[in-house]
Structures are given as structure tokens and as C-alpha cells.
Amino acid sequence: MIQKKCMLFIFFFSPTAAYAQQFLQDSTLNNLVHPAGYLTCKLGDLGGVKKVGTGKQTMILIPGLGFGGNVFKAFMDQHKDKYTMYEVTPAGFDGTPAPPMPDTSIKYAALAWTNGIVTGVLNLIKKEKLDRPVILAHFVTGTQVALNLALNYPDRIGRVIIIGGSPYRFYASQKKDGTWSDWENEKKYTPEQRGRLVETFWAPKWFKTVTKKTWDSNMWTPGDYCLDSTAGKDLFDASAAVPLQVMIRYLIEWMAYDVTGKYNALKVPTLVIMPDFYGILLTSDSLTKQAVVNPSKIYLKYFHQEPWIEAKKVSGNPMLTLVTIPNTRLFTWYDNPGATDQAIFNFLGE
């Protein structure tokens, strides 16, 4: 069973990533605690806040896993006359201190750090006396913060925009050969089962001793982030510079998160902007010559597209709007700023 679950990690982000067995784990590591001497911030603090713009519409921009608010610089520079924007950096990213590691009695499904960002955003809204700002969130972690704000504090925010996000960690089912690689059929877990899986396996038996080399080799790739190879590498390097312990804590909370039963409760208008993953998601079948999903990039479809489509289909909630931006990867405003801007303008009624 452990071997099968280890193979599931290889399918976690990059199913065909080259790796060597000796680099997978290091029993001397404990990635579930901060290194000795690590300086922490208070839980609920944000890593940083920067205000840009003078427009009538107020917007709070929340980057995703591994990134600081500066990833929104081009967007903010372009729209400083239209919006008043507050870019935030989650605690622990872009060289900022992370919170203390929670007590071991606190489950990952409690989302201690993720909801610490929620608290920081709520404090920002109160401090700046913001009237129902738009929340624009990106990628993993940013999605969870935005959804928790919308679900738990609908009276404090006006609208939500999620770009390149993932509502929860999609799990492939097991094939007859024993591999956990049946992506077309999701392995359904109850919230309790999902939480138990990360508590009993993922955290103590994988992420606790996973090496930095293995982590980097199986994360989203530069090409997943951006069409431009230079920008993609810069984004990958920025994320890779975040301490492994910080990345792991936020990532495991995403893996423990379950929003599937709450879509009907969404009362805040929410726009989900999905990339089409141009040039990498599809490949040509060698026999039929027809376009098929690239097996090495299949996770992009099932983390960032299919769960949203299913949520809209099952819930039928009119508060949830989906838009796919052509010729883009996860950072859609890098690849196709015009279409991304237009989708936002249309949603906000401009």
C-alpha cells in the first residue's frame, strides 16, 4: 500500500517527472516543524500589504502558493486608475516570516495557516474601512482563502474572482493494475476521510521526510505557470525559494480542504477564470492523430478545470460563473492580459 501511495505522489503534479529513488526521502528530516532559530510572525498577520491605485472599485489581491503580492505588479500598473488595490503577501512567502507551526493536536483540516490569511484580510478590510471589496485570488491557497471569505463572511466582501485556482485536491482512482492513475474517475472521499488521509499518511509518512529535490521535481513546472519560458522560470524560482516547511504546511492544508458540499451555500458572486493550458494539455494520439490529454500534464485538467465544471454542473448555483481564457497557463494575466481583463470587466459590470 505504501508503494502505491508513493506512486500517487509522482502523479501529484508531474506524472512523468524524472526522479531517482535515493532522493525521495531522508529519514533525518522533519519538514513538519520550522528549522531551529526560524523567526515567526503572529498567526493572522499578513506577510505584507501594498496599496496601489485610486479607482472607485476596491480590490484585494491574494497570490497563491509560494508567491508574493508582486506577481500582480503588471495588472496593478495597468489598472491603477480603475481600481484601488491592496496586494497582500501571505505570511511565509516572498521572504516574509511564517506563523508558528500549530500544535500537533490541531488537524490540517482546521486550515490554521490558510484561515490565518483569511483573518489578515478581514483585519485589512476593517483597518482600511473597505466597503465590500472585490477579492481577486490566484492558484492554490489563494482559492481556499477566497472561498472561505465568501462562504463564511459574505457580508464583508462584494465579489470574488479566482484565477487559475483549484477548489480542492482531486484524487485519481485506482486502476486494476494497482496504480492510482485513473484520473477520469475521481476517488471520492468524505471530509473526514480526506482529513484522515493527510493526518495518517501524507503528513507523517511522506511530507515529513521528503527531500527538497523530490519536492521541486514534482511541483508545478515553469511551463505550467506561464507561456513565456523566462517568466515561467522566474515564477518557479520564486516559489522554490520559499522554505520547504512553509510550502508543505500550506499544501497539506489544501489537500485536507473539502468544499464540494458547500457550493450551494455560495451567496457571493464568484468568477472562476480558468486557463486553457494552451500547447501543453493536449497532445496528438499516435494512431488516431486526434487530440488527447497529455498524460504528463493531466493533473492540470483535474486540478484546475474539471472540479470547477463539475461544481457548476452539480450545484447550478447562478453565483458561480466560469470563463476559460485562451492561450494561457496558470498566470493568465501574464499570457493573455486582454482577455483576462475583459472577463473581469464583464463580471464587475464595467
Stockholm file with secondary structure:
# STOCKHOLM 1.0

chainA/1-350         MIQKKCMLFIFFFSPTAAYAQQFLQDSTLNNLVHPAGYLTCKLGDLGGVKKVGTGKQTMILIPGLGFGGNVFKAFMDQHKDKYTMYEVTPAGFDGTPAPPMPDTSIKYAALAWTNGIVTGVLNLIKKEKLDRPVILAHFVTGTQVALNLALNYPDRIGRVIIIGGSPYRFYASQKKDGTWSDWENEKKYTPEQRGRLVETFWAPKWFKTVTKKTWDSNMWTPGDYCLDSTAGKDLFDASAAVPLQVMIRYLIEWMAYDVTGKYNALKVPTLVIMPDFYGILLTSDSLTKQAVVNPSKIYLKYFHQEPWIEAKKVSGNPMLTLVTIPNTRLFTWYDNPGATDQAIFNFLGE
#=GR chainA/1-350 SS CHHHHHHHHHTTSCTTCCCCGGGSBCTTCCTTSCCTTCCCCCTTCCSEEEEECCCSEEEEEECCTTCCGGGGHHHHHHHTTTEEEEEEECTTSTTCCCCCCCCTTSCGGGCHHHHHHHHHHHHHHHHTTCSSCEEEEEHHHHHHHHHHHHHHCTTTCSEEEEESCCSSCCCEECCTTSCSCEEEEECCCCHHHHHHHIIIIIIIIIITTBCHHHHHHTSCCHHHHCSSHHHHHHHHHHHHTSCHHHHHHHHHHHHHCCCTTCGGGCCSCEEEEEECCTTTSEEECTTTCCEEECGGGHHHHHHHTHHHHHHHHHHCCTTEEEEEESSCCSCHHHHCHHHHHHHHHHHHTC
#=GC SS_cons         CHHHHHHHHHTTSCTTCCCCGGGSBCTTCCTTSCCTTCCCCCTTCCSEEEEECCCSEEEEEECCTTCCGGGGHHHHHHHTTTEEEEEEECTTSTTCCCCCCCCTTSCGGGCHHHHHHHHHHHHHHHHTTCSSCEEEEEHHHHHHHHHHHHHHCTTTCSEEEEESCCSSCCCEECCTTSCSCEEEEECCCCHHHHHHHIIIIIIIIIITTBCHHHHHHTSCCHHHHCSSHHHHHHHHHHHHTSCHHHHHHHHHHHHHCCCTTCGGGCCSCEEEEEECCTTTSEEECTTTCCEEECGGGHHHHHHHTHHHHHHHHHHCCTTEEEEEESSCCSCHHHHCHHHHHHHHHHHHTC
//
